[in-house]
Amino acid sequence: MKNIFYIIAVFLVVNLKTYSQEIIPIENEFDTDDDRGYFKDVNGVLDKFTGEWEFTDATHYFKIKFYKIEYVNYPSWNGNYIFDELRSFMLYKELQGGNWVTIYNTYPASYSATDLANQNFNNFTSIRGNTTWHNDNKVTLFYYEPSPTCSRINEQELILIYSSSSGSPQLNWQLGSINGSSIVEPCSLETGNPIYQYKIPNQMTLNKL
């Protein structure tokens, strides 16, 4: 009987904590000291960035799919950090010797809505993030390109600015500041590991497909 009461008590405490969790709009993330709340896209500011986008010129072809994942539960040094964010798949080609050569293709062969709702699917292997800085048409993401193991990569940010002034949705794509570098796993030694140079153009205008 004591075990039954204990189980019930634990259930009530867990549910009380869940229901009492503060929901903070992601655009207000840096206006609060509460880092234990749920930074949720309650106003849909990330929605305009979702879907497939394309850029092409004489020598480059780039396509990216952004989708939103909710309630990512990420452990941090002082607890769990919970948030909604954008994640992505990409296809990048270059014209080489008169032929289009695929440089990156991170689109999975198949995936389902359940996969896209799973926080462990496509985790940390995509361009991703959610920082809006009080601008509903601008988002800053963590930048990522597939890189050889044991190389070093620049820790860089990507700035996307949404616009429909041309009559159709567009994204202005611009790489931002570099905040150091890191080693591509599984290697850990930095000496002798060369910087991998990113290949995707750092400034583009993408059109929605």
C-alpha positions in Angstrom: 0.0 0.0 0.0 2.9 2.4 0.8 4.3 1.8 -2.7 1.0 2.7 -4.3 0.8 6.0 -2.3 4.4 6.7 -3.3 3.7 6.2 -7.0 0.7 8.4 -6.8 2.6 11.1 -5.1 5.4 11.0 -7.7 2.8 11.2 -10.5 1.2 14.2 -8.9 4.5 16.0 -8.4 5.6 15.4 -12.0 2.3 16.5 -13.4 2.2 19.6 -11.2 5.7 20.6 -12.4 4.7 20.0 -16.0 1.5 22.1 -15.8 3.3 24.9 -13.8 6.1 25.2 -16.4 6.3 28.8 -17.7 5.8 29.1 -21.4 8.0 31.9 -22.8 7.6 33.1 -26.5 10.9 32.5 -28.2 11.1 36.1 -29.4 11.3 37.0 -25.6 14.0 34.5 -24.9 16.6 37.2 -23.9 14.1 39.3 -21.9 13.9 36.8 -19.1 16.2 35.2 -16.5 14.0 32.1 -16.4 16.1 29.5 -18.2 13.9 26.7 -17.0 10.8 27.6 -18.9 9.6 26.4 -22.3 10.7 28.7 -25.1 7.8 28.1 -27.4 6.9 29.5 -30.8 3.5 30.5 -29.5 3.1 33.3 -32.1 4.3 31.2 -35.1 7.3 33.5 -35.9 9.3 30.5 -37.2 6.5 29.3 -39.5 7.3 31.7 -42.4 10.8 30.1 -42.6 9.5 26.5 -43.0 9.2 24.7 -46.3 11.6 24.3 -49.2 13.8 27.1 -50.6 16.0 27.2 -53.7 18.9 29.2 -55.1 20.5 28.7 -58.5 23.0 30.5 -60.7 25.4 29.6 -63.5 27.6 27.4 -61.3 25.7 26.7 -58.0 22.5 24.9 -57.1 21.2 24.9 -53.6 18.0 23.6 -52.0 17.1 23.5 -48.4 14.1 22.3 -46.4 13.4 23.9 -43.0 10.9 22.4 -40.6 10.0 23.2 -37.1 10.4 20.8 -34.2 8.6 21.4 -30.9 9.6 20.8 -27.3 13.3 20.0 -27.8 14.5 18.9 -24.3 18.2 19.7 -24.2 20.2 19.0 -21.0 22.4 21.8 -19.8 24.7 22.5 -16.9 21.9 23.9 -14.7 19.0 21.7 -15.8 17.1 21.1 -19.0 16.7 23.8 -21.7 13.4 23.3 -23.6 12.6 25.1 -26.8 11.1 25.0 -30.4 13.5 25.3 -33.3 14.1 25.1 -37.0 16.0 22.2 -38.5 16.9 21.4 -42.1 18.0 19.1 -44.9 20.1 20.4 -47.8 21.1 19.6 -51.4 24.1 21.4 -52.9 25.5 21.0 -56.3 28.3 22.7 -58.3 29.0 22.8 -62.0 32.3 21.2 -62.6 33.7 20.5 -66.0 30.3 21.0 -67.6 28.6 18.5 -65.2 26.6 19.1 -62.1 28.3 17.4 -59.2 26.5 16.8 -55.9 28.6 18.2 -53.0 26.1 17.6 -50.1 22.8 15.8 -49.9 21.5 15.4 -46.3 17.9 14.6 -47.4 17.0 11.2 -46.0 15.8 8.6 -48.4 12.5 8.7 -46.6 11.0 10.2 -43.4 7.7 10.6 -41.8 5.9 13.3 -39.7 6.7 11.2 -36.7 10.4 11.4 -37.5 10.2 15.2 -37.9 8.6 15.4 -34.4 11.3 13.3 -32.8 14.0 15.5 -31.2 16.7 12.9 -31.8 16.0 12.8 -35.6 18.4 14.9 -37.6 19.8 16.2 -34.3 22.9 18.5 -34.4 23.6 17.5 -38.0 21.7 20.3 -39.7 21.5 24.1 -39.9 19.3 24.8 -36.9 18.2 27.2 -34.2 15.5 29.7 -33.2 17.0 33.1 -32.3 14.7 36.0 -33.5 15.9 39.0 -31.5 12.5 40.7 -31.6 12.4 40.7 -35.4 9.6 38.4 -36.7 11.3 38.4 -40.2 14.8 37.6 -39.1 16.2 34.4 -37.5 19.8 33.5 -36.5 20.8 29.8 -36.7 23.8 27.6 -36.0 25.5 27.0 -39.3 26.5 23.5 -40.4 28.0 21.8 -43.5 28.9 18.2 -43.6 32.7 18.1 -43.0 35.4 15.4 -43.1 36.2 13.9 -39.7 39.3 15.2 -37.9 39.1 18.5 -39.6 38.4 21.8 -37.9 35.3 23.8 -38.7 34.4 27.4 -38.0 31.7 27.9 -35.5 29.6 30.2 -37.5 26.1 31.7 -37.5 23.6 32.0 -40.3 21.3 35.0 -40.6 18.0 34.5 -42.6 15.8 37.5 -43.4 12.3 36.8 -44.7 10.7 39.1 -47.3 7.7 39.0 -49.6 8.3 42.5 -51.2 9.0 40.9 -54.6 5.5 39.4 -54.6 6.7 35.9 -53.6 8.4 34.7 -50.4 12.2 35.0 -50.4 15.0 34.4 -47.8 18.1 36.6 -47.7 20.9 34.2 -46.7 24.0 35.6 -45.1 26.7 34.0 -43.0 27.5 36.0 -39.9 30.3 36.1 -37.4 32.7 33.3 -36.6 33.0 32.3 -32.9 36.1 30.1 -32.9 36.4 26.6 -34.3 35.8 23.1 -33.2 37.0 19.6 -34.2 34.8 17.3 -36.2 34.4 14.1 -34.2 35.7 11.6 -33.4 39.1 13.3 -33.4 40.0 15.6 -30.5 43.6 16.8 -31.3 43.6 20.3 -32.9 47.3 20.3 -33.9 47.6 19.5 -37.6 43.8 19.3 -38.2 43.2 21.8 -41.1 40.2 24.1 -41.2 37.6 22.8 -43.6 36.5 25.5 -46.0 32.8 25.8 -46.4 31.5 25.4 -49.9 28.0 26.8 -50.0 27.9 30.5 -51.1 27.8 32.8 -48.0 25.3 35.2 -49.5 22.2 34.2 -51.5 18.6 35.0 -52.2 16.5 31.9 -51.9 13.0 31.6 -53.5 10.3 29.4 -51.9 9.3 26.3 -53.9 
